[in-house]
Amino acid sequence: MCMRRAVVIASGDVQRVGYRDAVLRAARDLGISGYVKNVEPYDVEIVAEGEEEDLKRFIEAIRIQRYPINVRSLSVRWEDATGEFEYFRIIYGKWTEELFERIDTAGALLYRSVELGERAVALSEESVAIGREMLKKQDMMLQKQDQMLQKQDVMIEKQDMMLQKQDQMLQKQDVMIEKQDMMLQKQDQMLQKQDVMIEKQDMMLQKQDQMLQKQDVMIEKQDMMLQKQDQMLQKQDVMIEKQDMMLERQEETVEELRGVRSDLSDHMEQRFARLENEIAEIRRALRELGVS
């Protein structure tokens, strides 16, 4: 075991943003001992002892660039370990400064939660607009289906005429059977192509969550699909089922966004409750020390 000491000065947005708490958690996860404290005017000092490989991982772990923390640089000085630390701790400053730092951290997190909420609302509005556009396309598809039903009625009438003539066409049954065999082969080919189309539509559904920015392209493709409706009578049932699944996915997206907003609200309420408890503990400690 090669025990070393690392003396680190962290510069950037590291005070009043909860950086010391993050350093403490990283040290405990890696079994590092030592301390962390604020140093004037704007930096944070970390003294850490442990195995050299663990210290290297620790240094990378505290190179945090996640809002509101932004570590711009880490100055590291290596020394021999003294073994004077039993565990890792935070060295706090004056209680007033610590209290204001907690309040500043809470304010930054609150502002961030508001930004996330606004982004969630914007995404919801965009999703609703896309859903309306898709409904318009479906209305057009329904109109095409009405035309298809009319053509099917004509086809049924033709089939009735064919049935009336079958009594006179017994001598042609052999030829008709051969033609039917050919038709069945064609139908098998058509079914295979329909299976390929269904697989492609499944892939499209799986990518819906990542393709909001491509909805305009999808709408253009739907226009092309509408132009081909007259040639795809036998495939309409599958297409309608897939469109229903797309609408359900849109509704799930809206529900998920609402859930994200609710989770953020719950998370912030828990953080504020924890801050109030910490302030209460500070006040109780001050009363015990005789400080009003």
PyMOL commands that set and color helices and strands:
alter all, ss='L'
color gray80, all
select helices_A, chain A and resi 19-30+52-61+95-166+170-206+208-210+212-227+229-231+233-289
alter helices_A, ss='H'
color red, helices_A
select strands_A, chain A and resi 3-13+33-39+43-51+65-66+69-80+88-90
alter strands_A, ss='S'
color yellow, strands_A
deselect
rebuild
show_as cartoon
